[in-house]
Amino acid sequence: MKVFARVAQAGSLSGAARAMGSSQPTVGRQVHALEQALGVELFYRQPRGLALTEAGRTLLPHAKRMEDAATQMRLAAAGAEPSLSGTVRITASVAISHYVLPAVLADVRRSAPHLHIDLVPSDRTENLLFREADIALRMYRPRQLDMITRHLGDILIGAFAARRYLEQRGRPTSLRDLRDHDMIGYDRSDLLLRGMRALGMEATRDSFALRTDNQSVYWEMVRAGCGIGFGQVSLGAADPTLEQVLPDLPAPALPVWLTAPEVLRHTPKVDHVWRALEQAMLAHIAGPSTAP
């Protein structure tokens, strides 16, 4: 029933498989098995994917209600777990997962050795109600109902380059100077382009000498000396190989929201991980200490 609802939503087997972290053949077999069990066809093929048959449209609301009921049962069962054991599934951005969370999770394991952690690095939206994650660190305000969420603060964004790159190519002193440098940008995402244009820069995709949408690869390009790129000030300031350029650049900040389903938030295992993530992200937002 869950697969049926997801295929109906995605309009294709491949789209549903991606959303569920499964494979297209597996999703196809499950749809076929459901059709065999019910004795009806649920979808018919069209040039751009799958469309619901009349029987499929009739059954879809019932399938969704069954999926919702099963989800609530899973959440209620998880919320009843009394001990500091079991599995907590966390989703966070690729950059935060790569550069911040490993050390945090090492501390969590030392303090709760019977607790298992699943970390899902992702820059897409995971559905907490369907247990795709128990806790989410997101760079936008969650809108789902039945969630407990806290705005931890805003991460400042700045322009950075490797010191060895700047020693070879010079240090820009104005936005105009950036045209004489190798800029690192995104491939398919236009987020950086829109941000640069908002600053008054005439930027196009061809303005970037290197492009990638993977945030970890992007930051490693900056660290390797490929050019000037944009990243979290707290990450750049903690790296002695990097230097912030144009520090007065009015770049937008990234809001950080910590979120969990209301029914899970105060269970021992989720509460333990929540508090560890909360403390770590507050420290990350504050940036490295300037004390001697």
N, C-alpha and C positions, 0 to 999 in steps of 0.2 A: 504493500500500500504506500509506503514511503517513497519507493522508487517510482511508482506510478504518478504520485503527486509531483515529484521533482521533474520527471520527464515532461509532464503537462506544463509545468512552469517554464522549463528551459526551451521546450519546443524541439528538442532533439535528444538522441541518446548520448551523443558526445558531450553536449552542454550539461546534461544531468550527471554524467560520469565525472566531469571536472568539478562540479559543485560538491559532489559527494566523496571525492577522493577515490573513485573506483575506476573501472575500465569500461569502455563501450560494450565489449562482448558480454561482460557480466551483467550490466544494466539491461542489455537486450534479452538475455536469457531470463532475467527476473520478470520483465514485462511479458514475455511469451508464456512463462509459467502461470502468471496471474490470469492472462487471457484464457489459457487452457482450463484453469480451475473454475473460472466464472462462466466459461462457454460463450464469450462474446469478444469481439474485436474492440480494443480501446483506442487505437490510433490508425490513421491511414497516412501514407506517405504523400508529400507534396514537394514541389521543387526546392523549397527552403527548409525542409525538415519534416516534422511530424505534426499532425493536427488531430484533435480529439474527434472520435466518431460520436454519433448521437448517444450511444451507450456510455462512452467515456465521459461525456459532459454530464450525464445523469449520475454517474457513480463518483465523480471527482469530489463533490462536497462531502460525501460520506467518507471517502478516503482521507480527506483532510481532517475531519473530526476524529477519525480513528488515530491518525498520526498525532494530533494534538493530545488526545487522551493518553497515548503511550508515552509521549514526552513528559506529561505531567506526572505519570507514574514513576518514570525514571528519576525525575527531579525530586519527587517526594521520597523515594527510596534513598537517593544520595543524601538528601537532607537529614535523614534519620541515622546516618552513620555516626556513632558516638566517639570513635577513637581517632588518634592522630596517625592514621595509616590509610592505605589505599592509594588512588591515583588522582592527581590534580592536573588538569589540562589547561595550559596557558597559551594564549595567542598574543603576539606583539609584533610590531613592525620589524622588518628585516634588520634594520640598523640597530634598534634597541636589543633585539634577540642576539645579534652578533657581538656587539661591543659592551653591553651592560649586563645582560642577564646571566651569562655563564658563572660569573663570580657570585652573584646573588643565589643561584641555585646550588652552588657548592656549599654555601652557608646553610641553606635550607636542609640539605641532606645531612650535614653534620648535626644540626639541631633536631632533626626528625628522621632518623635512619630508616624507619619503616614506611616512609612516604615516598611514592614514586611520582615523577614529574614528566609530563609530555609537554614539550615546547613546540609550538607551531609558528615559525617565522612567516609572516604573511602581511602584505600591504592591502589585502582585500578584506571585506567584512565577513567575519565568522558569526554564525548564528548561535548565541549563547543558549537560547531556549531549546535548541535541538541538540545540546551537549556537544557541539563542535568545539566548544571550549567552556571551561568553568570560570575562568577569569580572563578578562581582556584588558590590555593596555592599548588605548586608541588615541589617535591624534585628531579626534573630533568628538563632539558630544553625542553619546549614544541616544537613540530615540525609542528603543524598544521598551515596552511596558514590563512591569514586574521585575525591574532591575534596581539594584543599589549601585550608585555611581558617585565618584568623587573627582572633582577637578583638582589635580595636584599642582598645577601651575603651567607655565608656558616656557618652552625651550627656545632660546634665542638662536637665530640662524645667522651665519656670517660667511664671508668669502675667505677661503684658505688656499695655501699652496705650500709645497715642500720648500724648506729653506734653500736647498741646493738648486731648485728651479729658479727661485727669486734671485739668487746670487748670479746665475747665468743670464737671466732675461731682464733683470731689473724689477724694482718694486713700483707698481702703479700708484699714482697719487690722486687719480680721478677716474670717474666712470669711463671717460673718453679713452684713457690709457688702456683699458681692458681690450680694446680692439686690436692692440699690438701684441696680445698674449694668446696662448693656447687655452681655450675655455673648454671645460668638461660639462657636458649637458646630458639630457635624457634622450632616449631613442623615440619611443612612441608617445610617452607622456608629454603634454604641453604645459605642465605645471610650472616648470622653471622658466619657460619662455614667457608665460603670462606674468610671472613675478618680475622678470627683467624689464618687460615692457612697462609695467606699472612704475618702475623706477626711472623711466624715461629713456631706456636703452632700446635702440632699433635692432632687436635680435630676431633672427630666424633660425631654423634648424641648422642651416649651413654655418651659423656663427660658432658652432661647437666643433672643435678638432676631434674630440672623442665623445662617444655617446653610449649610454647604457641605462636601462631602467632598473637594474639591480642595485639597491642602495649600498650593499656591502662592497660590491665590485667598484661602484662609483667612488666610495671613500678610499678604497685601496689605490685607485688611479691617482687620486689627489696625493696620497702619501708616497706614491712611487715617483712623483715629480712629473706627471703627465701634463700638468697645467693647473689652472685656477678653477676651483669648484666651490660649491656651496654646501655647508653642512652644519651640524649642531655645534654651537660655540663651546659647549661643555666638553665635547669630544675633542675638538681642535685644541682647546686650551690645555688639555691634559697630555697632549702629544708633543714632546720637545722637538720632533723633526718638522713640525708644521709652524706656520706663521700666519696670523690673520692679516689680510690685506683690506684696506679701506674699512677700518673698524667702525667708522661712523655711518656706514651704509645702512639705511633704514629698511632692512629686510624684515619680512613678516616672521612672527613667532609661531611655534607649533604648540597648540594646547595639548595637555596630557590628561587623559581621563582613565581612571581605574574602575572597572565594572564587573559585576558578578550577578547571577540570578538571585533574587531576594530569598528564595527558599534555600539556597546554598551558602549565602554569604557568612552566616554565623556558625556553620558547622566547623568542628575543630580543624580539620585539614585545610579547608579553604580559608578560614580565618588566619591560620598560621602563615600560609603563603601570601595572602593579601597584605598582612602587616610587613612581611619581608620586602615585597615589591613596593609598598608604599614608602618605606624608609629609604630604599635604594633609589627610587625615582625622585624623591624630594632632594636627596643629596646630588643626584645627577643634574637636576634642574638648577640647583644652586651653583654648580660648577666646582672646579678644584679650589681648595682652600688657598688663600693668598698669605696665610700666616707663615712666618719663618719656621 
